[in-house]
Amino acid sequence: MQKVLVMDGVSEEGLRPLRREEDIEVVIGHKMTEDELVRVIPEYDALIVRSATKVTPRVVEAAANLKVIGRAGVGVDNINLEAATARGILVVNAPDGNTIAATEHTIAMMLALARNIPQAVGRLKEGVWDKKAFLGVELRDKTLGIIGLGRIGSAVAKRAQALEMNVAAYDPYITEEKAAGMGVELLSLEDLFARADFITVHMPKTKESYHMIDAAALAQMKDGVRIINCARGGIIEEEALYQAMTAGKVAGAALDVFEKEPNTDSPLLSLPNFIATPHLGASTREAQLNVAVDVSDEIVAALRGKLVKNTVNIPSVNPQVLSAIRPYLGLAEKLGKFLAQLVGGRINKLEVVYSGELAKQEVASLTTAVVKGLLDPILQVNVNFVNAPVLAKNRGIQVFQAIDGEADGYASLITVKVYSDKTEKSVAGTLFGVHDPRIVMIDGYRIDTVPEGYLLYVPHLDKPRIIGPVGVLIGEHNINIAAMQVGRKEVGGRAVMMLSVDAPVPGETLQEIARIEGVLDVKMVSL
């Protein structure tokens, strides 16, 4: 049985994908201190948290069996990604499940800010009917500046346009063409500050975005600007915002997040033009169910050894892209594993070239699969999709990825080249069908070999009385040859022999084969 620890009150209904798996046990955890979590975490294969539980380096170090950490939500500020990655622990989240909830909360905050709704409600409940004190502004024809045009920022833009707002955005990772397709004007951050009547933040909290809205940024904004943050605390410098609001530079602000949470004593809460909610952006019944289901599905996939789509510490994979590249993942890993057993010396460079239809896809995950396959036979540690790039870098292996439109007659082709201080080797593979991978070239020699089981690689001179003696020696040890392929470039030159055998060929037999006149090398490969 594999055990999953679920913390922070994750939706029980959303855990159904886990509970229907007969070999997965779900344990609901109570609120724990770091010490308590450190004591129990060695028992578990997976951990699911929301925002309350802190997955610290100590917790990760103690997690001897942990394979995956799931965040039932978007932000992973409470999970130490560096420690998890170094240990080869996958971290997944659920970025789509709360998109609508966060979007609608942003729009609600903007409307409440524009019309002073919370303040008016408060006064009315105090028994005061005061229409004049709460004069608001309309959203129509105002400019909304969106910082971050991702899933939530794009959804906010769409709804703001329905409110007849002019929408501009800052996002260094979005092309002008894509923004124009959404009817959004792409601006520099300085121009957005200068033009926006309302500014809403939808960026992750990173080193680059931390305190990106500080005193200097606020000084560049329009007088009377209104600011909304339903993304991450810490992006806005709260002391600078307080000063700008008391000075009248900022007409109002609405925060759903604070740099330190929970927060009930911020000076901002004393200001009449400030409204706030206690991190409610994802707090809808629908969102809580959606993120729990999404992360549960990801946990199941991770425990089954499958590639998951919403990974935080390796590149995420779009579902359409995943569908296109999934059949090639096993092939890519085996090409790396094949070369690891052929090349001699210290590996210093790996090059992966994609040709044909694959050249049109996002292939970073395939390159990671090649790296994983290459390192797996070499290292005495667990190598997976998470830590493979880190392990390669730590060993001084440079990894290059390239695209080549020509596929040498194949629909798609993956060519892997490995360079060491002694030699270089290359192998190319393709799929003849969804479940029919083939090695089709070794060091430029055409071949047709199924990359599975035990393979005997014998480069030799192209002349008589080599293939027969090799077969005889293998047969003398009662090892059956399932298939044999020979590739050559010219008659009488060098050639490559590949034999698929039903069992490993003993070391002494390999030595005998190596002594056959004309045999240049012999390697036993296990896939």
SVG drawing of the C-alpha trace seen along z (x, -y; Angstrom):
<svg xmlns="http://www.w3.org/2000/svg" viewBox="-30 -64 72 89">
<polyline fill="none" stroke="black" stroke-width="0.4" points="0.0,0.0 1.1,-3.5 0.1,-6.1 -1.0,-9.7 -1.1,-12.2 -3.8,-14.9 -3.5,-18.1 -5.3,-21.5 -8.9,-20.4 -8.7,-19.5 -12.2,-18.8 -13.1,-15.2 -15.2,-14.9 -12.2,-16.0 -10.2,-13.0 -12.3,-10.5 -9.6,-9.9 -7.3,-8.7 -9.9,-6.7 -10.9,-4.7 -7.4,-3.3 -7.2,0.0 -3.5,-0.2 -3.5,-3.8 -4.3,-4.6 -5.5,-8.1 -4.8,-9.4 -6.4,-12.7 -3.9,-14.6 -4.6,-17.1 -2.8,-20.4 0.9,-19.6 4.0,-21.5 7.1,-21.0 8.5,-18.5 5.3,-16.5 5.3,-16.4 9.0,-15.4 8.2,-12.4 5.3,-11.1 6.3,-12.0 8.7,-9.0 5.7,-6.7 4.2,-8.5 4.6,-8.3 2.7,-11.5 1.6,-14.7 -1.2,-17.0 -1.4,-20.5 -3.2,-23.8 -1.5,-27.0 -1.3,-26.3 1.2,-23.4 4.8,-24.4 6.9,-21.9 10.3,-23.0 13.7,-21.5 13.6,-19.6 10.3,-18.0 11.7,-17.1 14.9,-15.7 12.9,-13.4 10.6,-12.3 12.5,-9.1 9.7,-7.6 8.0,-10.8 7.6,-10.9 5.3,-13.8 3.9,-16.8 0.6,-18.2 -0.6,-21.8 -4.4,-22.0 -4.2,-25.5 -1.8,-27.6 0.8,-29.2 3.6,-27.0 5.2,-29.6 4.8,-27.1 6.8,-24.4 10.5,-24.5 11.0,-23.7 14.8,-23.7 14.9,-21.0 12.2,-18.9 13.9,-19.1 17.3,-18.1 15.6,-15.0 13.8,-14.2 10.4,-14.9 7.8,-16.1 5.8,-19.1 2.5,-19.6 -0.3,-22.1 -3.8,-22.8 -3.5,-26.1 -6.8,-25.8 -9.3,-24.8 -9.6,-28.2 -9.2,-30.4 -12.9,-31.5 -13.1,-31.9 -10.0,-34.2 -11.2,-36.1 -14.6,-36.8 -13.2,-37.8 -10.9,-40.3 -13.9,-41.8 -15.9,-41.9 -13.1,-43.7 -12.8,-46.2 -16.5,-47.0 -16.6,-47.2 -13.6,-49.5 -15.2,-51.7 -18.5,-52.0 -17.4,-51.9 -19.7,-49.0 -18.0,-47.6 -17.8,-51.0 -21.4,-51.8 -22.6,-48.5 -20.7,-49.1 -22.2,-52.5 -25.7,-51.2 -25.3,-48.4 -24.3,-51.1 -27.6,-52.8 -26.3,-55.6 -27.9,-56.4 -25.3,-58.4 -25.5,-58.7 -23.2,-61.6 -20.2,-60.1 -19.8,-57.2 -19.7,-58.9 -18.2,-56.3 -16.8,-56.1 -17.9,-54.1 -15.8,-51.5 -16.9,-52.2 -14.3,-54.0 -11.7,-53.7 -8.4,-52.1 -7.6,-48.8 -4.0,-48.0 -3.4,-44.3 0.1,-43.2 0.4,-39.6 -1.7,-38.3 -1.8,-34.6 -4.9,-32.5 -6.4,-34.8 -5.2,-38.0 -6.6,-37.0 -10.0,-36.1 -10.1,-39.4 -9.4,-41.2 -12.3,-39.5 -14.7,-40.5 -13.4,-44.0 -14.0,-44.4 -17.6,-43.4 -17.8,-46.2 -16.7,-48.6 -13.3,-49.2 -10.1,-49.9 -7.7,-47.1 -3.9,-47.4 -1.4,-44.9 2.2,-44.4 3.6,-40.9 7.1,-40.3 6.2,-36.7 3.3,-37.6 3.7,-38.6 2.0,-41.7 0.1,-39.5 -1.4,-37.4 -2.3,-40.4 -3.9,-42.0 -5.9,-38.9 -7.4,-39.3 -8.1,-43.0 -5.5,-44.1 -2.9,-46.7 0.6,-45.6 2.5,-48.3 5.8,-48.7 5.3,-48.8 6.1,-52.5 3.5,-53.3 0.9,-51.1 1.5,-53.0 1.1,-56.3 -2.1,-55.5 -4.2,-53.1 -7.1,-54.3 -7.3,-50.8 -4.4,-48.4 -4.8,-44.7 -1.9,-42.3 -1.8,-38.8 1.8,-37.8 3.4,-34.9 5.6,-36.0 9.2,-35.6 12.5,-37.4 11.7,-39.7 8.1,-40.5 8.7,-40.9 7.8,-44.5 7.6,-45.4 5.0,-48.0 7.0,-50.1 7.2,-53.8 9.0,-54.5 6.4,-52.6 3.5,-54.3 5.0,-57.7 4.8,-56.9 1.1,-56.2 -1.8,-58.5 -3.1,-60.6 -6.3,-58.9 -5.3,-55.4 -7.1,-52.4 -5.1,-49.2 -6.3,-45.6 -4.2,-42.5 -5.8,-39.1 -2.6,-37.3 0.2,-37.0 1.2,-39.0 4.5,-40.7 4.2,-42.0 3.0,-45.3 5.1,-46.9 2.4,-47.5 4.1,-50.4 4.6,-52.3 1.0,-51.7 -0.1,-53.0 1.9,-56.2 0.6,-56.7 -3.0,-56.3 -2.7,-58.7 -1.0,-61.2 -4.0,-61.0 -1.9,-59.6 -3.8,-56.4 -7.6,-56.8 -8.3,-53.3 -6.9,-49.8 -8.4,-46.3 -6.2,-43.4 -7.1,-39.8 -3.5,-38.9 -0.9,-40.2 2.8,-39.7 2.3,-38.1 -0.8,-36.1 -3.0,-35.9 -3.0,-39.7 -5.5,-41.6 -3.3,-44.5 -2.0,-46.1 -2.0,-49.9 -3.9,-49.7 -6.9,-48.3 -7.3,-51.7 -7.8,-53.6 -11.3,-54.4 -10.5,-53.9 -9.0,-50.5 -10.9,-47.2 -9.6,-43.7 -10.7,-40.1 -8.8,-37.2 -7.4,-35.4 -10.7,-34.4 -9.7,-34.4 -10.1,-30.6 -12.7,-30.2 -15.7,-28.9 -17.3,-25.5 -16.6,-24.9 -12.9,-26.0 -12.2,-23.9 -13.7,-20.8 -11.9,-21.5 -8.4,-22.0 -8.8,-18.9 -9.8,-16.7 -7.1,-18.1 -4.3,-17.6 -5.6,-14.1 -5.5,-13.1 -1.9,-14.4 -0.9,-12.5 -2.3,-9.3 -0.4,-9.9 2.8,-10.6 2.6,-7.5 2.0,-5.5 5.3,-6.9 3.5,-8.8 4.3,-12.3 2.0,-14.8 0.9,-18.0 0.9,-20.6 4.4,-20.3 6.1,-23.2 9.7,-22.1 9.8,-20.8 8.3,-22.5 4.5,-22.1 3.1,-20.3 0.0,-21.6 -2.5,-18.7 -2.4,-19.0 1.4,-18.9 1.4,-16.0 -0.9,-14.0 1.5,-14.6 4.7,-13.7 3.5,-11.0 4.2,-8.1 7.8,-9.3 8.6,-9.5 9.6,-5.9 11.6,-5.9 13.5,-9.1 14.4,-7.5 15.6,-4.3 17.8,-6.2 19.6,-7.9 19.9,-4.6 21.2,-2.9 24.0,-5.4 24.9,-5.4 25.9,-1.7 27.8,-2.3 29.9,-5.4 33.2,-5.2 34.9,-7.8 33.5,-10.9 30.4,-12.3 30.6,-16.1 27.9,-16.9 24.5,-15.6 22.8,-16.8 19.2,-16.0 17.9,-16.8 14.3,-16.6 13.2,-16.2 10.0,-15.9 6.6,-16.4 8.3,-16.4 10.2,-19.5 6.8,-21.4 6.2,-20.4 7.4,-21.5 9.9,-18.8 11.6,-19.9 10.0,-16.9 11.4,-14.5 14.9,-16.0 14.5,-15.5 13.5,-11.9 16.7,-11.4 18.8,-12.8 17.0,-10.6 17.7,-7.5 21.4,-8.6 22.0,-9.0 20.0,-6.1 22.6,-3.4 25.4,-5.6 24.3,-7.0 23.6,-5.2 20.7,-7.5 17.1,-7.7 16.9,-9.6 13.5,-10.9 12.0,-13.7 12.4,-16.2 16.1,-15.8 17.6,-14.6 18.5,-18.1 19.9,-19.0 22.0,-15.8 23.3,-16.4 24.3,-20.0 26.0,-18.9 28.1,-16.3 29.2,-19.0 27.1,-17.6 26.0,-20.2 22.6,-19.5 21.7,-21.0 18.4,-20.7 18.0,-21.4 15.4,-21.3 16.0,-20.0 13.2,-20.0 14.7,-17.0 13.7,-13.6 15.6,-11.4 12.5,-9.8 10.7,-9.3 7.6,-11.1 9.5,-12.1 13.0,-11.3 14.9,-11.8 18.7,-11.8 20.8,-11.7 24.6,-12.4 26.8,-11.9 30.3,-13.3 32.9,-12.1 36.6,-12.7 37.3,-9.5 34.7,-9.2 31.4,-10.2 28.3,-8.1 25.0,-8.7 21.7,-6.9 18.4,-7.8 15.0,-6.4 11.4,-6.8 8.0,-5.2 6.6,-2.9 3.3,-2.9 2.1,-4.3 3.4,-1.3 6.2,-0.3 9.5,-2.2 12.6,-1.5 16.3,-2.3 16.9,-3.2 20.5,-4.5 23.7,-4.0 26.7,-6.3 25.2,-6.9 24.7,-3.2 21.1,-2.3 19.6,0.3 16.1,1.6 16.1,2.7 13.4,2.8 14.8,1.0 13.9,3.5 15.3,6.4 18.9,7.4 20.9,6.1 24.3,7.0 26.2,4.3 29.1,5.5 30.8,2.9 33.0,4.8 34.7,4.9 32.3,5.8 33.8,9.2 32.8,12.9 33.1,15.2 32.1,12.7 28.4,13.0 28.5,16.8 31.2,17.1 29.3,14.5 26.1,16.6 28.0,19.8 29.5,18.4 26.2,17.1 24.5,20.4 27.1,22.4 25.8,20.7 22.2,21.7 21.2,18.1 18.6,17.6 19.0,14.9 15.6,13.3 16.6,10.9 19.7,9.7 20.4,6.6 23.5,5.5 24.1,1.9 26.9,0.8 27.7,-2.3 29.9,-0.6 31.0,2.9 34.1,4.0 34.1,1.0 33.0,0.8 29.6,2.2 27.4,2.5 25.7,5.7 22.8,5.6 21.5,8.8 18.4,9.1 19.0,11.9 16.7,13.6 19.3,13.3 22.5,11.4 25.6,12.7 28.2,13.6 31.3,11.5 33.7,14.3 31.6,14.8 31.9,11.1 35.6,11.4 35.6,14.3 33.5,12.3 36.0,9.4 38.8,11.7 37.1,12.7 39.2,11.2 37.4,8.2 35.4,7.4 36.1,3.9 34.2,3.8 31.4,5.5 28.9,4.1 26.0,5.7 23.1,3.4 20.1,3.9 16.9,1.9"/>
</svg>
